[in-house]
Amino acid sequence: MKDYYAILGVHKQASEVEIKRAFRRLAVQFHPDKNPDPSAEQQFKEINEAYEVLSDSTAKALYDARMSDPFAGSIPMQPRPPAHRDPAYRKRRPNYKVKTERERMFELMAAYLPLANKVVYITFALCLVLVVDFILPPRELIATIIEADSEKAFNGRNTEAWWLIKTNRGEEVRIPYQYANHFEAGSAVYIVNSLILHVPFRVASATKQIGITKSIYGTFSFAPLSLLATSCFGILHRKRIDYGFNAGVISFMLLILTGVIYTMIHL
């Protein structure tokens, strides 16, 4: 049995670095291209054979077992195949890249970007309806109050009192409670509201005229204005994954907020 340690000129406790250093030194010394001695080729083959075994931890362990125990001769030796001289022929290990949390989030946004763009277009269309409803000539009508009653609304820790009037034309208007005596059941009322959504702008009786400020076009106009700005931003950046997706999410939230405000005030 060949003594690979003796062939490389290292001791049995030699480290991987020492084995590699000895192999390189002997490979240069006995390479057939550099050593004209006829026996150099055979020595070079033995050096390669020794290095292939001792540089592989599994093969080296099997070899050491056979060297220390004569009865272990039946253990098969399977040295690794020599690497091809051309690096292009060497088998590459697959490069598994672990994705970061930001990369996974970016992929998720890219998958839902088309849905976010649809939300942006829908909210922009609704904003256009609000704009057209606001700029069109208002709707004016004269009606009779058929029912009037107080109504309470909670505003944080405080409670607000409102006077709700209902007319024979199907209109409902909330005005501050202090003007209740000017808008009693059976009296006539003059109402000016928007043409499409019937959002009240002002109401008047024979003795009092009031501007309605608590509306989607008044105190709460910040909601549709924010919705319009966000949807315009989303349309301009609809091809940007991060901007487009975030604009869609914000537009959806503002759309819900605007709907809640409109429902609470005008319905």
C-alpha positions as CSV (number, residue, x, y, z in Angstrom):
1,M,0.0,0.0,0.0
2,K,1.4,3.4,-1.0
3,D,2.4,5.8,1.7
4,Y,0.9,9.1,0.5
5,Y,2.4,11.0,3.4
6,A,5.9,9.9,2.4
7,I,5.2,10.7,-1.3
8,L,4.3,14.3,-0.4
9,G,6.9,14.5,2.3
10,V,4.6,15.4,5.2
11,H,3.8,13.8,8.5
12,K,0.5,12.2,9.3
13,Q,-0.6,15.1,11.5
14,A,0.0,17.6,8.7
15,S,-2.7,20.2,8.3
16,E,-4.6,20.9,5.1
17,V,-2.5,23.9,4.4
18,E,0.8,22.0,4.9
19,I,-0.5,19.2,2.5
20,K,-1.4,21.8,-0.2
21,R,1.9,23.6,0.2
22,A,3.9,20.3,-0.2
23,F,1.8,19.3,-3.3
24,R,2.4,22.6,-5.0
25,R,6.2,22.4,-4.4
26,L,6.4,18.9,-5.7
27,A,4.1,19.5,-8.6
28,V,6.4,22.3,-9.9
29,Q,9.5,20.1,-9.3
30,F,8.2,17.0,-11.1
31,H,5.9,18.4,-13.7
32,P,6.7,16.7,-17.1
33,D,6.8,20.1,-18.8
34,K,9.5,21.3,-16.5
35,N,11.4,18.1,-15.6
36,P,12.9,16.2,-18.5
37,D,13.7,13.1,-16.3
38,P,11.7,10.1,-17.7
39,S,10.7,9.0,-14.2
40,A,9.3,12.5,-13.4
41,E,6.0,11.7,-15.1
42,Q,5.4,8.7,-13.0
43,Q,6.3,10.6,-9.8
44,F,4.0,13.4,-10.9
45,K,1.1,10.9,-11.2
46,E,1.8,9.6,-7.7
47,I,2.0,13.1,-6.3
48,N,-1.4,13.9,-7.8
49,E,-2.9,10.6,-6.5
50,A,-1.6,11.3,-3.0
51,Y,-2.9,14.9,-3.0
52,E,-6.4,13.8,-4.3
53,V,-6.7,11.5,-1.3
54,L,-5.2,13.6,1.5
55,S,-6.9,16.8,0.4
56,D,-10.3,15.2,0.7
57,S,-11.4,14.8,4.4
58,T,-13.6,11.7,3.7
59,A,-11.0,10.0,1.5
60,K,-8.2,10.9,4.0
61,A,-10.2,9.4,6.9
62,L,-10.6,6.1,5.0
63,Y,-7.0,6.1,4.0
64,D,-5.8,6.6,7.6
65,A,-8.1,3.8,8.7
66,R,-6.5,1.4,6.2
67,M,-3.0,2.5,7.2
68,S,-3.6,1.9,10.9
69,D,-5.7,-1.3,10.6
70,P,-4.5,-4.0,8.1
71,F,-7.9,-5.6,8.3
72,A,-9.6,-2.5,6.9
73,G,-8.3,-3.3,3.4
74,S,-11.7,-4.1,2.2
75,I,-12.9,-0.6,2.7
76,P,-13.3,0.9,-0.8
77,M,-11.3,3.9,-1.6
78,Q,-13.1,6.4,-3.7
79,P,-10.8,9.4,-4.3
80,R,-12.6,12.4,-5.8
81,P,-12.2,12.8,-9.5
82,P,-9.5,15.2,-10.6
83,A,-10.7,18.7,-11.4
84,H,-10.7,19.7,-15.1
85,R,-7.9,22.0,-16.0
86,D,-10.3,24.4,-17.6
87,P,-12.4,26.2,-14.9
88,A,-15.3,26.4,-17.3
89,Y,-15.7,22.6,-17.0
90,R,-15.8,22.6,-13.2
91,K,-19.2,21.9,-11.7
92,R,-20.4,24.9,-9.9
93,R,-22.4,24.7,-6.8
94,P,-25.8,26.4,-6.9
95,N,-25.8,29.9,-5.5
96,Y,-28.7,30.2,-3.2
97,K,-29.4,33.8,-2.2
98,V,-31.4,34.4,0.9
99,K,-33.9,37.2,0.2
100,T,-34.1,40.0,2.7
101,E,-37.4,41.3,4.2
102,R,-37.2,44.3,2.0
103,E,-36.9,42.2,-1.2
104,R,-39.8,40.0,-0.2
105,M,-41.9,43.1,0.5
106,F,-40.9,44.6,-2.9
107,E,-42.0,41.4,-4.7
108,L,-45.3,41.5,-2.8
109,M,-45.9,45.1,-3.9
110,A,-45.0,44.2,-7.5
111,A,-47.6,41.4,-7.4
112,Y,-50.4,43.7,-6.2
113,L,-49.4,46.8,-8.2
114,P,-52.1,46.2,-10.9
115,L,-54.8,46.1,-8.2
116,A,-53.4,49.3,-6.5
117,N,-53.5,51.1,-9.9
118,K,-57.2,50.1,-10.3
119,V,-58.0,51.6,-6.9
120,V,-56.2,54.8,-7.9
121,Y,-58.2,55.1,-11.1
122,I,-61.5,54.5,-9.3
123,T,-60.7,57.1,-6.6
124,F,-59.7,59.6,-9.3
125,A,-62.9,59.1,-11.1
126,L,-64.9,59.6,-7.9
127,C,-62.9,62.8,-7.2
128,L,-63.9,64.0,-10.7
129,V,-67.5,63.4,-9.8
130,L,-67.1,65.5,-6.7
131,V,-65.4,68.3,-8.6
132,V,-68.1,68.4,-11.3
133,D,-70.8,68.3,-8.6
134,F,-69.2,71.3,-6.8
135,I,-68.6,73.5,-9.9
136,L,-72.0,72.9,-11.6
137,P,-74.7,75.5,-11.0
138,P,-76.5,74.6,-7.7
139,R,-79.9,73.2,-7.4
140,E,-82.4,75.5,-5.8
141,L,-85.8,74.6,-4.5
142,I,-88.6,75.7,-2.2
143,A,-90.1,73.1,0.0
144,T,-92.2,72.7,3.1
145,I,-90.9,71.3,6.4
146,I,-92.9,68.3,7.3
147,E,-90.8,67.2,10.2
148,A,-88.2,68.8,12.5
149,D,-86.5,67.3,15.5
150,S,-83.4,67.6,17.5
151,E,-80.5,65.3,17.0
152,K,-77.4,64.7,19.1
153,A,-73.9,63.8,17.7
154,F,-70.8,62.9,19.8
155,N,-67.7,64.9,19.0
156,G,-64.9,63.4,21.0
157,R,-65.8,64.1,24.7
158,N,-68.4,66.7,23.8
159,T,-72.0,66.3,22.5
160,E,-73.3,68.5,19.7
161,A,-77.0,69.3,19.2
162,W,-78.4,69.6,15.7
163,W,-81.8,70.5,14.3
164,L,-82.8,68.0,11.6
165,I,-85.4,69.2,9.1
166,K,-87.2,67.0,6.6
167,T,-89.1,68.5,3.6
168,N,-91.9,67.3,1.4
169,R,-89.3,67.2,-1.5
170,G,-87.3,64.5,0.3
171,E,-84.5,66.8,1.4
172,E,-82.9,66.4,4.8
173,V,-80.7,69.2,6.2
174,R,-79.0,69.5,9.6
175,I,-78.5,73.0,11.0
176,P,-77.2,74.2,14.4
177,Y,-79.7,73.7,17.1
178,Q,-79.8,77.4,18.1
179,Y,-81.6,78.2,14.8
180,A,-84.4,75.6,15.5
181,N,-87.1,78.3,16.1
182,H,-86.6,79.6,12.6
183,F,-87.2,76.2,10.9
184,E,-90.3,74.7,12.4
185,A,-92.6,72.0,10.9
186,G,-95.1,73.5,8.5
187,S,-93.0,76.5,7.5
188,A,-91.5,77.0,4.1
189,V,-87.8,76.6,3.5
190,Y,-85.5,77.6,0.6
191,I,-82.7,75.1,0.0
192,V,-79.6,75.4,-2.2
193,N,-77.6,72.2,-2.7
194,S,-75.3,70.5,-5.3
195,L,-76.8,69.3,-8.5
196,I,-75.6,65.6,-8.4
197,L,-75.1,64.6,-4.8
198,H,-77.5,67.1,-3.3
199,V,-75.0,68.3,-0.7
200,P,-76.6,71.4,1.0
201,F,-74.8,74.8,0.6
202,R,-77.3,77.0,2.4
203,V,-80.9,77.0,3.7
204,A,-83.2,79.9,4.4
205,S,-86.5,80.5,6.0
206,A,-88.7,83.6,6.2
207,T,-86.6,84.9,9.1
208,K,-83.1,83.3,8.8
209,Q,-80.6,82.3,6.2
210,I,-77.8,79.8,7.2
211,G,-74.7,78.6,5.3
212,I,-74.0,74.9,5.7
213,T,-70.4,74.5,6.6
214,K,-70.5,71.0,8.0
215,S,-70.3,69.2,4.7
216,I,-68.0,67.3,2.4
217,Y,-67.5,70.7,0.6
218,G,-67.0,72.6,3.8
219,T,-65.4,71.6,7.1
220,F,-64.6,68.2,5.8
221,S,-63.3,69.2,2.4
222,F,-59.8,68.0,3.4
223,A,-60.9,64.4,2.8
224,P,-61.8,64.7,-0.9
225,L,-58.9,67.1,-1.5
226,S,-56.4,64.6,0.0
227,L,-58.0,61.8,-2.0
228,L,-57.7,63.8,-5.3
229,A,-54.0,64.6,-4.5
230,T,-53.1,61.0,-3.7
231,S,-54.9,59.6,-6.7
232,C,-53.2,62.1,-9.1
233,F,-49.8,61.1,-7.6
234,G,-50.7,57.5,-8.0
235,I,-51.5,58.0,-11.7
236,L,-48.3,59.9,-12.4
237,H,-46.2,57.1,-10.7
238,R,-48.4,54.1,-11.6
239,K,-45.3,52.3,-13.1
240,R,-43.2,52.7,-10.0
241,I,-43.7,49.7,-7.8
242,D,-43.1,51.4,-4.5
243,Y,-44.9,54.7,-5.2
244,G,-47.7,53.2,-7.2
245,F,-48.5,50.5,-4.6
246,N,-48.3,53.0,-1.6
247,A,-50.5,55.5,-3.5
248,G,-53.1,52.7,-4.1
249,V,-53.1,51.8,-0.4
250,I,-53.4,55.4,0.8
251,S,-56.1,56.1,-1.8
252,F,-58.2,53.2,-0.6
253,M,-57.9,54.4,3.1
254,L,-58.9,57.9,2.1
255,L,-61.8,56.6,0.0
256,I,-63.2,54.8,3.0
257,L,-62.7,57.9,5.2
258,T,-64.4,60.1,2.7
259,G,-67.3,57.6,2.4
260,V,-67.7,57.5,6.2
261,I,-67.7,61.3,6.5
262,Y,-70.3,61.7,3.7
263,T,-72.5,59.0,5.2
264,M,-72.4,60.5,8.7
265,I,-73.1,64.0,7.5
266,H,-75.4,63.7,4.5
267,L,-77.4,60.5,5.1
